[in-house]
Amino acid sequence: MLLIILPFLASIIFTIQAKLNENELKDYLQNTYEKEASQLCYRTNIAEFDYETDIKNKQKEEITKQLHGEKDNWSKYFKDLVAEDYSDPFLKRQLRSLHILGNAALDKEKLAKLTNITNEMTVPEKICPYTNQNCDLEKEGLNLEPGIESIMSKSTDYDELTYVWTAWRNATGAKMKDLYKTYVDLSNEAARANNFTDKGAFWRFFYEDENFIEHMDELWMQVRPLYIELHKYVGRKLKMRYRNKLDLSDGFIPANVFGNMWAQTWGNIANIVRPFPNASKVDVDAALEERKFTILDLFKTADEFYQSLGLSPMGVCYNESAGAMIQKPTDGREVLCHASAWDFCDGQTYRLKMCTEVNFEDFITIHHEMGHIQYYMQYKDQPYAFREGANPGFHEAIGDTIALSVATPNHLQKIKLLQNYSDSFEESINALMDIALDKVAFLPFGLLIDKWRWDIFSGSVPEDKWNSHWWEYRMRYQGVKAPVERSDETDFDPGAKFHVPGDSQYIAYFLAHILQFQFYRSLCIAAGQYDPVNKTVPLHKCDFYQSTAAGDKLREALKLGSSKHWSETLEVLTGSKTVSAEPLLEYFEPLYHFLKTENEKFEHFIRELIRPRVRVNVFVLLFHPNQTNDNSTVSSNNGTLVGETAEVTSTENSNVQKAEASSS
């Protein structure tokens, strides 16, 4: 996942305050604005990149000065332009975004304050190890990457996971609780200066959909049944692993056992929850080690995939001698390791920033980040105002679309990262489960972060309920609960996720997780690797590697940038103007039927086993919104999980475990 660095769309140097006619405005935009906006973008992003790769420097101060100078000229001219006063559709579309400055619409002092607060909230923190909880943080403390994340991804010690989960939130969110209130106030003030009601409305503007919230909710309801079955199955497997340590009596799974600090993706627990553990598996990490892959090899291999489609080479973006940062520095610099792709607005300078490790997860992340770079390269000849994705979700979806093809066993065999793989039913279900643990598991998390922030920005939730409101959403959408007691008074758990204090909208990732399957299906059809009528080869086995037909279709969409409404770009790429979750459901259809069957078998077994006993813990998730039953421990008036309880003796508990083992 990344924080996209987008240039601020605003005027640079323009002293004539009188309104220009259409031809004069076109001439100014093409011959003056284009050059000066690109130059400012270059200087700003260089300063930003320098700061993020050495956070002890003072480059942020220079950025603040630059943006304030930009605002003065924007206020004189673009702020009051009305697109409807002009007739050229291309010009009107440029003006739609040119009058928006974002945070730089604040006065100098408030902009500096907002910038400093954001910087302070995103300074990398450390925690002490579980085995040395009173350590010297400076010398012995663990950074998030790779130390803390390594523990969360590999440890199965419940107590250690609980400690690390809690310590990270104490080190991050709890410390920024008061700062975040000021951030919200200043962000809303900036939004109002741009003629929006609040920061949430400002973010939603870029999706060009008047019913955006409703449409996101509709997409969620499309995929929710699949998520429910995955949640049930995973919860039962985790209960078998952690036994009495894991309390699932209320139907919610503690957030510390998913192999991820935020429980946003679950791929790191695949070895615990994989349906057929004895089947041959996709172990790319072992293959990378066996073939002695270096960090540079990962980037070159990803680049080669894009080039096989006939797309532009991207060597410049991971060239360390040209400024890229593809591994954590060893010279003492503190850096923001959060992976990101950078466009420096000059049509030739692109960089990746990433603390890469040689593993499959980072290999996939590289493909994602290169998707951004490829997008930058393809729309570089558009006017400055259109050098963006069709909407923010498109930008996030491109690299993930490529990664869906890369992650197929078929492709991994082609590039010699998978051997001795038997493509049986068991292997196929395992492979789908591995993808679902990242893609499907992420969906509710991707939705709820900004739903929570929209509520905060709009003022619909009082400050003294911010943290409890966060956990209401975590339970309602994810079926996840805090592993330890949380408080509105002292805790601020949303702040533990980088994007929240980092001033980066997040709903793009949710939308991207839907769009990528639409894109993928279309490219598979173009490549001749999938026939939606005669599904001899199921969608999830498609690999469009080396298909220039797929590359041509992708290029045609990418080069449009934001010059057309996103629905038109979507039509170019998929033939449809509507975002739909149907391709995602089509992709995971075999897994959905498997999970549903297994869950129903287990629930039937439990009901037969416990009859007529009642009221003790057996983990059976029912997910019945807007109703309860006599055995419910959690009432659900808003779509939360419902847990069924039953009394089970030790002998019966052994039978439950045997039944689970046999059903898999």
C-alpha positions in Angstrom: 0.0 0.0 0.0 1.4 3.8 -0.6 0.9 7.5 0.0 0.6 9.0 -3.5 2.5 12.2 -3.8 0.3 14.4 -6.0 1.2 17.9 -7.1 -1.0 20.7 -5.9 -3.1 22.0 -8.7 -2.8 25.8 -8.5 -1.5 28.9 -10.2 2.1 29.8 -10.0 3.0 33.2 -11.3 0.2 35.3 -12.7 -0.4 38.9 -11.9 -3.2 39.8 -14.3 -6.3 39.7 -12.2 -8.8 40.5 -15.0 -10.7 37.5 -16.3 -9.3 36.1 -19.6 -11.3 35.0 -22.5 -11.2 31.4 -23.6 -8.3 31.7 -26.1 -6.2 33.8 -23.6 -6.8 31.3 -20.9 -5.8 28.4 -23.1 -2.7 30.2 -24.1 -1.8 30.9 -20.5 -2.3 27.3 -19.4 -0.4 25.9 -22.3 2.6 28.3 -22.4 3.0 29.6 -18.9 1.2 27.6 -16.3 2.2 24.2 -17.7 5.9 25.0 -17.4 5.8 26.7 -14.0 3.4 24.3 -12.4 5.7 21.4 -13.4 8.7 23.1 -12.1 7.1 23.8 -8.7 5.9 20.2 -8.5 9.5 19.1 -9.2 10.9 21.3 -6.4 8.2 20.4 -4.0 8.5 16.6 -4.5 12.3 16.7 -4.4 12.0 18.4 -1.0 9.4 16.0 0.2 11.4 12.9 -1.0 14.5 14.3 0.7 12.6 14.7 3.9 11.1 11.2 3.9 14.5 9.6 3.2 16.1 11.6 6.0 13.5 12.8 8.4 15.9 14.7 10.6 16.4 17.5 7.9 14.3 20.6 7.7 13.0 20.3 4.1 9.4 20.6 5.3 9.9 24.3 6.2 10.9 25.0 2.6 7.9 23.1 1.3 5.6 25.3 3.5 7.2 28.5 2.1 6.7 27.3 -1.5 3.1 26.3 -1.0 2.3 29.6 0.6 3.7 31.5 -2.4 1.6 29.3 -4.6 -1.5 30.1 -2.6 -1.0 33.9 -3.0 -1.2 33.6 -6.8 -4.0 31.0 -6.8 -6.1 33.4 -4.7 -5.7 36.1 -7.2 -6.8 34.0 -10.2 -7.9 30.4 -10.2 -9.9 30.5 -7.0 -12.8 32.5 -8.6 -12.8 31.0 -12.0 -16.1 29.4 -13.0 -15.8 26.5 -15.4 -19.3 27.0 -16.7 -18.2 30.4 -18.1 -16.2 28.7 -20.8 -17.4 26.5 -23.6 -14.5 24.2 -24.4 -15.1 20.9 -22.6 -11.4 20.1 -22.3 -10.8 23.6 -20.8 -13.7 23.3 -18.4 -12.5 19.9 -17.2 -9.1 21.4 -16.4 -10.7 24.3 -14.4 -12.6 21.8 -12.4 -9.5 20.9 -10.4 -7.4 24.0 -11.0 -9.4 26.1 -8.5 -8.6 23.7 -5.7 -5.5 24.2 -3.6 -6.0 21.9 -0.7 -4.2 22.6 2.6 -2.3 25.5 1.0 -5.4 27.5 1.1 -4.7 28.2 4.8 -2.8 31.3 5.8 0.9 31.0 6.3 0.8 30.5 10.1 -2.0 27.9 10.0 -0.5 26.0 7.1 2.8 25.8 9.0 1.0 24.6 12.1 -0.9 21.9 10.1 2.3 20.8 8.4 4.2 20.6 11.7 1.4 18.6 13.4 1.3 16.1 10.5 5.1 15.7 10.7 5.0 15.2 14.5 2.2 12.6 14.2 4.1 10.6 11.6 7.6 10.5 13.1 8.6 6.8 13.3 8.2 5.4 16.8 9.8 2.4 18.6 8.7 -0.1 21.2 10.6 -2.3 23.5 10.8 -6.1 22.8 8.5 -8.4 24.6 11.4 -10.0 26.4 12.9 -6.6 27.4 10.0 -4.3 28.1 12.1 -1.8 30.0 14.7 -1.4 27.3 16.6 1.6 26.1 14.4 2.7 23.2 17.1 4.5 21.3 19.5 1.5 21.4 17.2 -1.5 21.8 13.8 -0.4 20.6 12.1 -2.0 17.6 11.0 0.0 14.5 7.7 -0.9 12.8 9.6 -2.2 9.8 11.0 -4.7 9.9 11.1 -5.5 13.6 7.6 -5.1 14.9 5.9 -6.3 11.7 8.2 -9.3 11.7 6.9 -10.3 15.1 3.2 -9.7 14.2 3.7 -11.8 11.0 5.6 -14.7 12.5 4.9 -15.1 16.2 2.1 -17.4 17.5 2.7 -16.5 21.1 -0.6 -14.9 22.0 0.8 -13.0 24.9 3.7 -11.6 22.8 1.2 -10.6 20.1 -1.0 -8.8 22.7 2.0 -6.9 24.1 3.3 -5.8 20.8 -0.2 -4.8 19.6 -0.8 -2.7 22.7 2.7 -1.2 22.9 2.5 0.1 19.3 -0.8 1.9 20.0 0.6 3.4 23.2 3.6 4.6 21.2 1.6 6.1 18.4 -2.1 6.8 18.6 -2.2 7.6 22.3 0.5 10.2 21.9 -1.2 12.1 19.1 -4.7 12.2 20.6 -4.7 15.9 21.3 -2.8 16.8 18.1 -5.4 15.0 16.0 -8.1 17.3 17.2 -6.1 20.3 16.0 -5.4 18.5 12.7 -9.1 17.9 12.2 -10.0 21.6 12.9 -7.3 22.9 10.5 -8.1 20.4 7.8 -11.7 21.3 7.9 -10.8 25.0 7.7 -8.7 24.3 4.6 -11.6 22.4 3.1 -13.9 25.3 3.7 -11.4 27.7 2.1 -11.7 25.4 -1.0 -15.5 25.7 -0.8 -16.2 22.2 0.7 -18.1 21.6 3.9 -15.4 19.5 5.5 -12.2 17.5 4.7 -14.2 14.4 3.9 -16.2 16.2 1.3 -13.0 17.6 -0.2 -11.5 14.0 -0.5 -14.7 12.7 -2.1 -14.7 15.4 -4.7 -12.0 13.6 -6.6 -14.2 10.6 -7.2 -16.7 12.6 -9.3 -19.7 10.7 -7.9 -22.5 12.6 -6.2 -23.6 9.4 -4.5 -20.2 8.1 -3.7 -20.9 7.0 -0.1 -24.0 5.1 -1.2 -22.1 3.4 -4.0 -19.3 2.3 -1.8 -21.8 0.8 0.6 -23.5 -1.0 -2.2 -20.1 -2.5 -3.3 -19.5 -3.7 0.3 -22.9 -5.4 0.4 -22.0 -7.2 -2.8 -18.9 -8.7 -1.3 -20.1 -9.0 2.3 -21.4 -12.6 2.0 -18.0 -13.8 0.8 -16.2 -12.0 3.6 -18.6 -13.5 6.2 -17.7 -17.1 5.1 -14.0 -16.3 5.1 -14.3 -14.7 8.6 -16.2 -17.8 10.0 -13.6 -20.2 8.6 -10.6 -18.3 9.7 -12.0 -17.7 13.2 -12.5 -21.4 13.6 -9.0 -22.2 12.5 -7.5 -19.6 14.8 -9.5 -21.0 17.7 -7.9 -24.4 17.1 -4.5 -22.8 17.2 -4.8 -20.6 20.3 -7.4 -22.6 22.2 -8.4 -21.0 25.5 -6.3 -17.9 24.8 -8.7 -16.8 22.1 -12.1 -15.7 23.3 -14.6 -15.9 20.5 -17.7 -16.2 22.6 -19.1 -12.9 21.3 -18.4 -13.7 17.7 -15.6 -11.2 17.3 -12.0 -12.2 16.6 -9.2 -10.3 18.6 -7.3 -8.0 16.3 -3.8 -9.3 17.3 -3.9 -12.8 15.8 -4.2 -12.0 12.0 -0.4 -11.7 11.3 -0.7 -8.0 10.7 -0.6 -5.0 13.0 -3.9 -3.7 11.9 -5.6 -7.0 10.9 -6.1 -5.4 7.5 -4.6 -8.4 5.6 -4.3 -12.0 6.8 -1.9 -13.6 4.4 0.7 -14.1 7.2 -1.6 -16.7 8.9 -2.0 -18.7 5.8 -0.1 -21.6 7.3 -2.6 -21.7 10.2 -5.8 -21.4 8.2 -5.0 -23.0 4.8 -7.7 -25.6 4.0 -5.5 -28.4 2.8 -2.2 -28.1 4.7 -0.8 -31.3 3.2 -1.3 -30.3 -0.4 1.7 -28.8 -2.4 1.9 -25.1 -1.6 3.1 -21.9 -3.2 6.3 -21.1 -1.2 7.8 -18.2 -3.1 10.0 -17.1 -0.2 11.8 -20.4 -0.2 12.3 -20.2 -4.0 13.6 -16.7 -3.8 16.1 -17.8 -1.2 17.1 -20.9 -3.2 17.7 -18.9 -6.3 19.6 -16.3 -4.3 17.5 -13.4 -5.5 18.7 -10.0 -4.5 16.6 -6.9 -3.9 17.5 -5.6 -7.3 16.5 -8.9 -8.9 13.0 -8.4 -7.5 12.7 -5.0 -9.2 14.1 -6.2 -12.5 11.7 -9.2 -12.6 8.7 -7.0 -11.9 9.9 -4.5 -14.6 10.2 -7.3 -17.1 6.5 -8.3 -16.6 5.4 -4.8 -17.6 7.7 -4.8 -20.5 6.4 -8.2 -21.6 3.0 -6.4 -22.2 4.7 -3.8 -24.4 4.7 -1.2 -21.7 7.4 1.3 -20.9 10.6 0.1 -19.1 10.9 1.5 -15.6 14.5 1.0 -14.7 14.9 4.7 -13.7 12.4 4.3 -10.8 14.6 1.8 -8.9 18.0 3.1 -9.9 19.7 4.0 -6.6 22.3 6.1 -8.4 19.5 8.2 -9.8 18.0 8.8 -6.3 15.7 5.8 -5.7 15.6 4.2 -2.2 14.9 0.5 -2.6 16.4 -0.6 0.7 16.7 0.8 4.2 19.8 3.0 4.5 22.7 1.8 6.6 24.3 5.2 7.0 22.3 6.2 10.1 19.5 8.1 8.4 16.0 7.7 9.8 13.5 7.2 6.9 9.8 6.7 6.4 9.8 3.1 5.1 6.2 3.2 3.9 6.4 2.2 0.3 5.6 4.9 -2.2 6.0 5.8 -5.9 7.0 9.3 -6.9 6.4 11.4 -10.0 8.6 14.5 -10.2 6.5 16.1 -13.0 9.3 16.6 -15.5 8.4 13.5 -17.7 11.6 11.7 -16.9 12.2 11.5 -13.1 10.4 8.8 -11.3 11.5 7.1 -8.0 10.4 4.3 -5.7 10.9 4.5 -1.9 10.8 1.3 -0.1 12.6 -0.7 2.6 12.6 -3.8 0.6 13.2 -7.3 1.9 13.6 -10.4 -0.3 10.2 -12.1 0.2 7.0 -12.7 -1.8 5.1 -10.0 0.0 7.6 -7.3 -1.0 7.8 -8.8 -4.5 4.0 -8.2 -4.9 4.3 -4.7 -3.3 6.9 -3.8 -6.0 4.5 -4.7 -8.7 1.9 -2.5 -7.0 4.3 0.4 -6.8 5.4 0.0 -10.4 1.8 0.2 -11.4 1.9 3.8 -10.2 5.1 4.5 -12.0 3.7 3.1 -15.3 0.6 5.3 -14.9 2.8 8.3 -14.4 4.8 7.5 -17.5 1.7 6.9 -19.7 0.0 10.2 -18.9 3.1 12.3 -18.8 2.1 14.1 -22.0 -1.3 15.2 -20.7 -1.7 18.8 -19.5 -0.5 19.2 -15.9 -4.1 19.3 -14.5 -4.8 15.8 -16.0 -1.6 14.1 -14.8 -3.5 12.0 -12.3 -5.4 8.8 -12.3 -9.0 8.6 -13.6 -9.8 8.7 -9.9 -7.7 7.8 -6.9 -9.0 4.2 -6.9 -7.7 3.7 -10.5 -4.2 4.6 -9.5 -4.2 2.1 -6.7 -5.7 -0.7 -8.8 -3.3 -0.8 -11.7 -0.3 -2.5 -10.0 -2.7 -4.8 -8.1 -4.2 -5.9 -11.4 -0.7 -6.9 -12.5 0.0 -8.6 -9.2 -3.1 -10.8 -9.6 -1.5 -12.3 -12.7 1.9 -12.5 -11.1 0.6 -14.4 -8.1 -0.9 -17.3 -10.1 0.9 -20.6 -9.8 0.9 -20.6 -13.6 3.0 -17.5 -13.8 5.3 -18.4 -10.9 6.1 -21.6 -12.7 7.0 -19.6 -15.8 9.5 -17.4 -14.0 10.9 -20.4 -12.0 9.7 -19.4 -8.6 7.5 -22.4 -8.2 8.3 -26.1 -8.9 6.7 -29.5 -8.3 3.3 -27.9 -8.1 0.3 -30.1 -8.7 -2.8 -28.2 -9.9 -5.4 -30.3 -8.1 -8.6 -29.1 -6.5 -6.9 -28.9 -3.1 -4.0 -26.8 -4.5 -6.5 -24.6 -6.3 -8.5 -23.9 -3.2 -5.3 -23.2 -1.2 -4.2 -20.8 -3.8 -7.5 -18.9 -3.8 -7.4 -18.9 0.0 -4.0 -17.3 -0.1 -5.3 -14.5 -2.3 -8.5 -14.1 -0.3 -6.6 -13.6 2.9 -5.1 -10.5 1.4 -7.8 -9.2 -1.0 -11.1 -10.2 0.6 -9.9 -9.8 4.2 -8.9 -6.2 3.4 -12.2 -5.0 2.1 -14.0 -4.0 5.3 -10.8 -2.4 6.7 -10.4 -0.4 3.4 -13.9 0.8 3.7 -14.2 1.7 7.4 -11.1 3.9 7.8 -12.5 6.7 5.8 -16.1 6.1 6.9 -14.8 6.7 10.4 -12.8 9.8 9.2 -15.8 11.2 7.3 -17.8 11.0 10.6 -15.0 12.8 12.5 -14.6 15.5 9.9 -18.3 16.1 9.7 -18.6 16.4 13.4 -21.2 13.7 13.7 -19.2 12.0 16.4 -18.1 13.9 19.5 -14.4 13.9 20.4 -14.9 12.0 23.6 -16.3 9.1 21.5 -13.7 8.9 18.7 -12.0 5.8 19.8 -15.2 3.8 20.7 -16.6 4.8 17.4 -13.5 3.3 15.7 -14.1 0.0 17.5 -17.8 0.1 16.7 -16.8 0.2 13.0 -14.1 -2.4 13.4 -16.7 -4.8 14.9 -19.5 -3.9 12.5 -17.6 -4.3 9.3 -14.6 -6.5 10.1 -15.9 -8.7 13.0 -12.7 -7.7 14.8 -12.3 -6.6 18.4 -9.5 -5.1 20.5 -7.6 -7.8 22.4 -7.4 -5.6 25.5 -9.7 -3.1 27.0 -9.7 0.3 25.2 -10.7 3.8 26.5 -11.9 7.0 24.9 -10.1 8.9 27.6 -6.6 7.7 26.9 -6.5 5.7 23.6 -6.6 6.8 20.0 -6.2 3.6 18.1 -6.9 4.9 14.6 -3.7 6.9 14.9 -1.7 3.6 14.9 -2.3 3.4 11.1 0.0 5.6 9.1 -2.6 7.0 6.7 -4.7 8.5 9.5 -2.1 10.9 10.9 -0.4 11.1 7.5 -3.3 13.0 5.9 -3.8 10.4 3.2 -7.3 9.4 2.1 -7.9 5.6 2.2 -11.1 4.7 0.5 -9.1 4.5 -2.8 -7.7 1.2 -1.6 -11.2 -0.2 -1.0 -12.3 0.9 -4.5 -9.0 -0.4 -6.0 -9.7 -3.9 -4.5 -12.9 -4.0 -6.4 -11.6 -2.4 -9.6 -8.6 -4.6 -10.0 -10.7 -7.6 -10.6 -12.7 -5.8 -13.3 -9.4 -4.8 -14.9 -8.0 -8.2 -14.5 -11.0 -10.0 -16.1 -10.9 -7.6 -19.1 -7.1 -8.0 -19.6 -7.5 -11.8 -19.3 -10.2 -11.8 -22.0 -8.0 -9.5 -24.3 -5.1 -11.9 -23.8 -7.2 -14.9 -24.8 -6.6 -16.4 -21.4 -10.2 -16.4 -20.2 -13.5 -17.1 -21.9 -16.4 -15.9 -19.8 -18.8 -18.1 -21.7 -16.9 -21.3 -21.8 -15.0 -21.3 -18.5 -12.6 -24.1 -19.3 -9.9 -22.2 -17.5 -11.3 -20.4 -14.4 -10.7 -16.7 -14.0 -8.3 -17.1 -11.1 -5.9 -19.2 -13.2 -5.4 -16.5 -15.9 -1.9 -15.1 -16.5 -1.8 -12.4 -19.2 2.0 -12.3 -19.0 3.6 -11.5 -22.5 0.3 -10.4 -23.9 0.7 -7.2 -26.0 -3.0 -7.2 -26.6 -3.6 -6.8 -22.9 -0.9 -4.2 -22.7 -2.4 -2.2 -25.6 -5.8 -2.1 -23.8 -4.1 -1.1 -20.5 -2.0 1.6 -22.2 -5.1 3.2 -23.9 -6.7 3.7 -20.5 -3.6 4.8 -18.6 -2.6 7.5 -21.1 -5.9 9.3 -20.6 -4.9 10.3 -17.0 -7.9 12.3 -15.6 -8.7 14.0 -18.9 -12.0 12.1 -19.1 -14.5 11.1 -16.4 -13.5 7.9 -14.8 -16.5 6.1 -16.2 -15.2 6.7 -19.8 -11.7 5.4 -18.8 -13.4 2.4 -17.2 -15.3 1.7 -20.4 -12.0 1.9 -22.4 -10.5 -0.8 -20.2 -13.5 -3.0 -19.4 -16.3 -2.1 -21.8 -18.5 -1.0 -18.8 -19.0 2.4 -17.3 -20.1 1.0 -13.9 -17.9 -0.3 -11.1 -19.0 -3.8 -10.1 -17.9 -6.4 -7.6 -19.2 -9.2 -9.9 -15.7 -10.0 -11.4 -14.3 -10.3 -7.8 -17.1 -12.7 -6.9 -16.6 -14.6 -10.2 -12.8 -14.9 -9.3 -13.5 -16.3 -5.8 -16.6 -18.4 -6.7 -14.9 -21.8 -6.2 -13.6 -20.7 -2.8 -16.9 -19.2 -1.7 -18.7 -22.5 -2.4 -16.0 -24.4 -0.5 -16.1 -22.1 2.5 -19.9 -22.1 2.7 -20.1 -25.9 2.5 -17.4 -26.3 5.1 -19.0 -23.8 7.5 -22.4 -25.3 7.1 -21.0 -28.8 7.8 -19.3 -27.6 10.9 -22.3 -25.7 12.2 -24.6 -28.6 11.6 -22.2 -30.9 13.5 -22.1 -28.5 16.4 -25.9 -28.2 16.6 -26.2 -32.0 16.7 -23.4 -32.3 19.2 -24.7 -29.8 21.7 -28.4 -30.6 21.6 -30.1 -30.0 23.9 -27.3 -28.3 25.9 -26.9 -24.5 25.8 -24.8 -21.6 26.8 -21.1 -22.2 26.6 -18.4 -21.2 24.1 -18.3 -22.8 20.7 -17.1 -20.5 17.9 -19.9 -20.4 15.4 -20.4 -17.1 13.6 -23.8 -16.3 12.3 -23.5 -12.8 11.0 -27.3 -12.1 11.1 -27.8 -8.4 10.8 -30.8 -6.8 12.5 -31.9 -9.8 14.5 -30.9 -11.9 17.5 -31.7 -15.4 18.7 -32.0 -17.0 22.0 -28.4 -18.2 22.0 -26.9 -14.8 21.0 -24.4 -13.1 23.1 -24.2 -10.0 21.0 -27.3 -8.3 19.7 -26.9 -6.9 16.2 -29.0 -3.9 15.2 -26.3 -2.5 12.9 -24.9 -5.5 11.0 -22.4 -6.7 13.7 -21.4 -10.3 14.2 -23.6 -12.5 16.3 -22.0 -15.3 18.3 -23.8 -18.5 19.1 -22.9 -20.1 22.4 -23.2 -23.7 23.5 -22.1 -26.0 26.4 -19.4 -28.5 25.4 -17.6 -31.0 27.5 -13.9 -31.8 27.1 -14.8 -35.0 25.3 -17.1 -33.1 22.9 -14.5 -30.4 22.4 -12.1 -33.1 21.2 -14.8 -34.3 18.8 -15.2 -30.7 17.5 -11.5 -30.6 16.7 -11.7 -34.0 15.0 -14.6 -32.9 12.9 -12.8 -29.8 11.9 -9.8 -31.7 10.9 -11.8 -34.2 8.8 -13.8 -31.5 7.1 -10.7 -29.9 5.7 
